[in-house]
Amino acid sequence: MKKNFLKIEKVELWARVGVLEKERELGQLFNLDILLWSNFDDCFENDDIKATLDYSLIIHRVKSHSKNFSCFTIEKYSEEIIKIIQSEFNPDRIKIILTKCNPPIDGFNGKVSIVRFFEK
């Protein structure tokens, strides 16, 4: 496995994900961390921007998808994010941490996250 990866932290997403109808109607805040493994050798040596993953495009694509997507679970939402990144940017390996920032659970003030991996 390659040792170098690109890390994108704290992407804020507003998504309509949740079991409660109001969560899917109004949406809520999610945070996303993305780690991407790829062959960055040409970029390291030649400063070739075509030899890296354009993180601005990745962020834009994931954020734009969240505006039109709705589902019940963060598991399904995480699968959608993995599919977008894999199909459009083709890294060798992906790790995401998708966090629901304010889950509507009485007496709970924490966060809930799912950690997902994908490897070719």
N, C-alpha and C positions, 0 to 999 in steps of 0.2 A: 504494500500500500504506500502511496505517496505520502510524504511527511508534511508537505506544504499545503496550506489551504487558505482560502479567502473567507474571512469572517465578517458578516454583516449583522450588526446588533441593533436591537430596539427599533425595528420597523413598526410603526404604529398603524394598525389596521382597524377600520370601523366595519364590522361585519354583522350580518343578520344570522347568527348561529345560536341555537339554544333550544331546549325542550319547551320552554314557556313561549306561548304565542307572542307575547310582547317583546321577547328577545329577537324573534324572527321579524317582527314588524318594525321595531325601532332600531335594532342593532345595538352593538356595544363595543367597547374598546378591547382589542387584542394586541399583544406585542409578539413580534416574531424575531427570532435569531436564526441566522442561516449560516452554515459552514459548507463550503464547496471545495472539493478536491479536484484538481485538474493538472494538466501538464503546463506549468508556468515557465519552463526553461527558456524559451525564446524571449519571453518578456523580461526575465531576470537578466539575461545576457545582452539583449539588443534593445531593450526598452520599447518593444513592439506591442502597441496597444491591441492589435488584432490577436495577440497570443495570450490574452487574458479573458476573464469573464467580465462583461460590462455590468457592474453592480447597479449602476443607475437604471439600466433597462430592466434588470431583475426586480428592483424595488418598484418601479413604475408598473410593471406588468402584474405583479402580485397585488398591489394596491388597487389597480383598476378592476381586476377580477373580483375583489371583495365587494365592490359596489353593486354587483349584479347577481351575487350568489347568496343562497340561503339553504341552510340544512339544520338538522337537529343536534349534531354532535361535533365536538372539536376533532374527533377522530376522522370523520368524513372531510371536514374542512382541511385538516392537515394533509390528507390524501390528495385533495385538489391542488394544494400548493406544491407538493412533491411532483405531481404530474406536469404542472406548468413549467417548473424549473427544469425537469428532466427533458421534456419534449422540446422546449424552446432554446435551452442553453447547453444541454448535453454535458454536464460535468461527469467526472468519473464516479464520484461519491457525493452524497448529500446527507447532511444532518440538519434537522430543523427542531427548534423548540418553540412551540406555539402556546402562548399563555393567554388564558381568559382572565382579564385583570380584575373584574368585579363580579364574580358569579353570584346570582341572586339566591343565596342560601342563608336562611335565618340563622343568626348567631355566628356567622363565618365572615371574617374580614380578610381572608387570605386570597391567594390566587391559585388557579389550577392550570397545569401545563401538560402537554403531551410532547414526548421526545420521539422523533421518527428518524429512521435511517433508510437510505436507498443506496445500493451499490450495483454497478453494472456486472 
